[in-house]
Amino acid sequence: MNSNIIKRIWLFYYDGFKGMTLGKTLWIIIVIKLFIMFFILKLFFFRGELSSYQNDDEKSRHVIENLTTTSKPKT
């Protein structure tokens, strides 16, 4: 019974994607955008600040200090 439901769900999506024309192009665009967001932007904009700390206690202390301290607005 369980495998029958899984098979029906698989066939539903398989037939739906097989008949797409514009949808395939849109899915390709979505996959490219996700790749850019998660891989390319991470390399350039998200630094590995926490990698310099040795254990979880030091990392958590650093995060708490940065979240709780207020900085003066730049003028």
Backbone as a printed PyTorch tensor [residue, N CA C, xyz], in Angstrom:
tensor([[[  0.8290,  -1.1940,   0.0000],
         [  0.0000,   0.0000,   0.0000],
         [  0.8660,   1.2480,   0.0000]],

        [[  1.8920,   1.2780,   0.8490],
         [  2.7560,   2.4450,   0.9560],
         [  3.5240,   2.6780,  -0.3390]],

        [[  4.0230,   1.6040,  -0.9560],
         [  4.7620,   1.7560,  -2.2030],
         [  3.8390,   2.1890,  -3.3470]],

        [[  2.5650,   1.8180,  -3.2780],
         [  1.6030,   2.2270,  -4.2950],
         [  1.3850,   3.7360,  -4.2450]],

        [[  1.3150,   4.3080,  -3.0690],
         [  1.1410,   5.7500,  -2.9240],
         [  2.3800,   6.4850,  -3.4210]],

        [[  3.5420,   5.9820,  -3.0660],
         [  4.7810,   6.6000,  -3.5160],
         [  4.8860,   6.5420,  -5.0390]],

        [[  4.5010,   5.4130,  -5.6140],
         [  4.5440,   5.2670,  -7.0690],
         [  3.5790,   6.2350,  -7.7420]],

        [[  2.3910,   6.3970,  -7.1820],
         [  1.4120,   7.3190,  -7.7600],
         [  1.8940,   8.7610,  -7.6760]],

        [[  2.5110,   9.1150,  -6.5520],
         [  3.0470,  10.4740,  -6.4100],
         [  4.1710,  10.6920,  -7.4160]],

        [[  5.0770,   9.7210,  -7.5440],
         [  6.1810,   9.8300,  -8.4970],
         [  5.6520,   9.9950,  -9.9220]],

        [[  4.6990,   9.1890, -10.3040],
         [  4.1500,   9.2770, -11.6600],
         [  3.4350,  10.6110, -11.8940]],

        [[  2.7710,  11.1330, -10.8900],
         [  2.1010,  12.4310, -10.9980],
         [  3.1080,  13.5230, -11.3490]],

        [[  4.1950,  13.5880, -10.5900],
         [  5.2030,  14.6150, -10.8470],
         [  5.9800,  14.3410, -12.1320]],

        [[  6.2680,  13.0730, -12.3930],
         [  7.0060,  12.7200, -13.6050],
         [  6.2280,  13.1340, -14.8520]],

        [[  4.9410,  12.8110, -14.9090],
         [  4.1230,  13.1910, -16.0580],
         [  3.9800,  14.7020, -16.1630]],

        [[  3.8770,  15.3710, -15.0230],
         [  3.7390,  16.8220, -15.0430],
         [  4.9810,  17.5130, -15.5770]],

        [[  6.1550,  17.0830, -15.1390],
         [  7.3930,  17.6990, -15.6160],
         [  7.7170,  17.3040, -17.0560]],

        [[  7.2930,  16.1180, -17.4620],
         [  7.5660,  15.6620, -18.8200],
         [  6.8190,  16.5130, -19.8410]],

        [[  5.6340,  16.9720, -19.4940],
         [  4.8380,  17.7450, -20.4270],
         [  5.1160,  19.2420, -20.4180]],

        [[  6.0320,  19.6780, -19.6010],
         [  6.3150,  21.1150, -19.5070],
         [  7.1390,  21.6150, -20.6850]],

        [[  6.8720,  22.8580, -21.0900],
         [  7.7520,  23.5140, -22.0520],
         [  8.3270,  24.7840, -21.4140]],

        [[  7.4790,  25.7080, -21.0470],
         [  7.9300,  26.9280, -20.3910],
         [  8.3840,  26.6360, -18.9660]],

        [[  7.7640,  25.6840, -18.3190],
         [  8.1010,  25.3400, -16.9490],
         [  9.5360,  24.8590, -16.7830]],

        [[ 10.0450,  24.1360, -17.7670],
         [ 11.4310,  23.6710, -17.6900],
         [ 12.3890,  24.8480, -17.6770]],

        [[ 12.1170,  25.8400, -18.5150],
         [ 12.9680,  27.0340, -18.5440],
         [ 12.9060,  27.7650, -17.2190]],

        [[ 11.7350,  27.8720, -16.6370],
         [ 11.6000,  28.5470, -15.3540],
         [ 12.3310,  27.7950, -14.2530]],

        [[ 12.2610,  26.4600, -14.2660],
         [ 12.9830,  25.6790, -13.2620],
         [ 14.4900,  25.8270, -13.4190]],

        [[ 14.9680,  25.9320, -14.6520],
         [ 16.4040,  26.1550, -14.8760],
         [ 16.8150,  27.5030, -14.3030]],

        [[ 15.9980,  28.5250, -14.5050],
         [ 16.2880,  29.8530, -13.9500],
         [ 16.3000,  29.7980, -12.4240]],

        [[ 15.3520,  29.0890, -11.8310],
         [ 15.2950,  28.9600, -10.3710],
         [ 16.5450,  28.2620,  -9.8450]],

        [[ 16.9690,  27.1940, -10.4890],
         [ 18.1590,  26.4610, -10.0460],
         [ 19.4090,  27.3360, -10.1660]],

        [[ 19.5290,  28.1030, -11.2400],
         [ 20.6790,  28.9940, -11.4010],
         [ 20.6840,  30.0570, -10.3120]],

        [[ 19.5260,  30.6390, -10.0030],
         [ 19.4500,  31.6560,  -8.9540],
         [ 19.8030,  31.0710,  -7.5900]],

        [[ 19.3450,  29.8670,  -7.2960],
         [ 19.6970,  29.2190,  -6.0280],
         [ 21.1960,  28.9460,  -5.9480]],

        [[ 21.7840,  28.5330,  -7.0620],
         [ 23.2230,  28.3110,  -7.0860],
         [ 23.9690,  29.6060,  -6.7890]],

        [[ 23.5480,  30.6870,  -7.4100],
         [ 24.1960,  31.9790,  -7.1680],
         [ 24.0320,  32.3880,  -5.7120]],

        [[ 22.8390,  32.2440,  -5.1690],
         [ 22.6040,  32.6800,  -3.7920],
         [ 23.4050,  31.8690,  -2.7860]],

        [[ 23.4440,  30.5680,  -2.9340],
         [ 24.0380,  29.7380,  -1.8960],
         [ 25.5190,  29.4700,  -2.0710]],

        [[ 26.0450,  29.5360,  -3.2690],
         [ 27.4490,  29.2050,  -3.4670],
         [ 28.2970,  30.4230,  -3.7980]],

        [[ 27.8910,  31.1820,  -4.7820],
         [ 28.6960,  32.3240,  -5.2190],
         [ 28.6970,  33.4300,  -4.1680]],

        [[ 27.5230,  33.8270,  -3.6700],
         [ 27.4560,  34.9030,  -2.6800],
         [ 28.1500,  34.5160,  -1.3760]],

        [[ 28.0820,  33.2540,  -1.0090],
         [ 28.7430,  32.8130,   0.2170],
         [ 30.2490,  32.9940,   0.1080]],

        [[ 30.7930,  32.7350,  -1.0470],
         [ 32.2370,  32.8710,  -1.2290],
         [ 32.7110,  34.3110,  -1.0780]],

        [[ 31.9170,  35.2640,  -1.5530],
         [ 32.3710,  36.6480,  -1.5870],
         [ 31.8880,  37.5000,  -0.4240]],

        [[ 30.7170,  37.2190,   0.1320],
         [ 30.1420,  38.1250,   1.1180],
         [ 30.0840,  37.5860,   2.5350]],

        [[ 30.0950,  36.2980,   2.7190],
         [ 29.9680,  35.7470,   4.0610],
         [ 31.3200,  35.2210,   4.5130]],

        [[ 31.9070,  35.9450,   5.4210],
         [ 33.2320,  35.5750,   5.9110],
         [ 33.1220,  34.4490,   6.9220]],

        [[ 34.2060,  33.7670,   7.0920],
         [ 34.2680,  32.6910,   8.0700],
         [ 34.8250,  33.2100,   9.3850]],

        [[ 34.1270,  34.1610,  10.0230],
         [ 34.6140,  34.7520,  11.2640],
         [ 34.7470,  33.7270,  12.3780]],

        [[ 33.8500,  32.7970,  12.4290],
         [ 33.8340,  31.8460,  13.5400],
         [ 34.8620,  30.7350,  13.3790]],

        [[ 35.4870,  30.6410,  12.2240],
         [ 36.4460,  29.5570,  12.0300],
         [ 37.7370,  29.7780,  12.8200]],

        [[ 37.9690,  31.0000,  13.2970],
         [ 39.1920,  31.2630,  14.0520],
         [ 39.0800,  30.8120,  15.5110]],

        [[ 37.8730,  30.4740,  15.9630],
         [ 37.6800,  30.0370,  17.3430],
         [ 37.8160,  28.5270,  17.4300]],

        [[ 38.3220,  28.0690,  18.5740],
         [ 38.6470,  26.6600,  18.7240],
         [ 37.4510,  25.7820,  19.1190]],

        [[ 36.5650,  26.3000,  19.9870],
         [ 35.4700,  25.4460,  20.4520],
         [ 34.1520,  26.2100,  20.4060]],

        [[ 33.0810,  25.4990,  20.7290],
         [ 31.7430,  26.0790,  20.6350],
         [ 31.5060,  27.1760,  21.6580]],

        [[ 32.1410,  27.0770,  22.8250],
         [ 31.9610,  28.1100,  23.8460],
         [ 32.5020,  29.4600,  23.3680]],

        [[ 33.6650,  29.4480,  22.7520],
         [ 34.2330,  30.6930,  22.2340],
         [ 33.3850,  31.2630,  21.1080]],

        [[ 32.8730,  30.3950,  20.2500],
         [ 32.0210,  30.8410,  19.1440],
         [ 30.7320,  31.4620,  19.6780]],

        [[ 30.1100,  30.7970,  20.6370],
         [ 28.8500,  31.3200,  21.1710],
         [ 29.0770,  32.6260,  21.9160]],

        [[ 30.1870,  32.7520,  22.6300],
         [ 30.5000,  33.9960,  23.3240],
         [ 30.6810,  35.1400,  22.3300]],

        [[ 31.3440,  34.8780,  21.2300],
         [ 31.5420,  35.8920,  20.1960],
         [ 30.2000,  36.3370,  19.5910]],

        [[ 29.3370,  35.3770,  19.2900],
         [ 28.0370,  35.6990,  18.7060],
         [ 27.2000,  36.5190,  19.6870]],

        [[ 27.1640,  36.1230,  20.9450],
         [ 26.3800,  36.8400,  21.9530],
         [ 26.8980,  38.2630,  22.1240]],

        [[ 28.2070,  38.4270,  22.1420],
         [ 28.7690,  39.7690,  22.2800],
         [ 28.3920,  40.6550,  21.1060]],

        [[ 28.4100,  40.1160,  19.9100],
         [ 28.0660,  40.9120,  18.7300],
         [ 26.5740,  41.1980,  18.6430]],

        [[ 25.7450,  40.3210,  19.1700],
         [ 24.3010,  40.5550,  19.1290],
         [ 23.8430,  41.5220,  20.2120]],

        [[ 24.5340,  41.5340,  21.3460],
         [ 24.0550,  42.3390,  22.4680],
         [ 24.7180,  43.7040,  22.5710]],

        [[ 25.8370,  43.9130,  21.9340],
         [ 26.4670,  45.2370,  22.0260],
         [ 25.8800,  46.1510,  20.9700]],

        [[ 25.7260,  47.3940,  21.3670],
         [ 25.1930,  48.3880,  20.4380],
         [ 26.3650,  49.1930,  19.8850]],

        [[ 26.2680,  49.4960,  18.6420],
         [ 27.3170,  50.3020,  18.0220],
         [ 26.7790,  51.6970,  17.7700]],

        [[ 27.6750,  52.6550,  17.7840],
         [ 27.2810,  54.0290,  17.5190],
         [ 27.0050,  54.1960,  16.0400]],

        [[ 25.9530,  54.9340,  15.6850],
         [ 25.6620,  55.1430,  14.2770],
         [ 26.7640,  55.9580,  13.6060]],

        [[ 27.0750,  55.6030,  12.4010],
         [ 28.1140,  56.3220,  11.6580],
         [ 27.5600,  57.6470,  11.1840]],

        [[ 28.3590,  58.6860,  11.3740],
         [ 27.9110,  60.0220,  10.9420],
         [ 28.7870,  60.5420,   9.8400]]])
